[in-house]
Amino acid sequence: MDVLLVAVKKDKILNHTNVLAQAGKTPVVVDIDAFGLQTVFRRNYERMRETVALLNIWRDVMNINSVPGGAVFTRRERGGNQLYRRVADRN
């Protein structure tokens, strides 16, 4: 059996769900960013069988999901801010 356990402080979740509540919406699923991005991709490109890399770049973290025809491999890297600065410096 494969098990994935993710722990998040309750106040972090409440920060996000409170915004939705103020907009009159009720969240059904709360997911971590890397898997949320993957879920959105799969729902929009469910027939795609090619290997795809999904990059989720934030200030402190960069997630890389590799989605080869159904399987998922996720890697979390530090340095999203460094990559962002390099791209910004080129403009």
Secondary structure, DSSP 8 states (H G I E B T S, - for coil): ---------HHHHHHHHHHHHHTT---S----HHHHHHHHHHHHSTT--SEEEEEEE-SSEEEEEEEETT--EEEEEE-HHHHHHHHHHH-
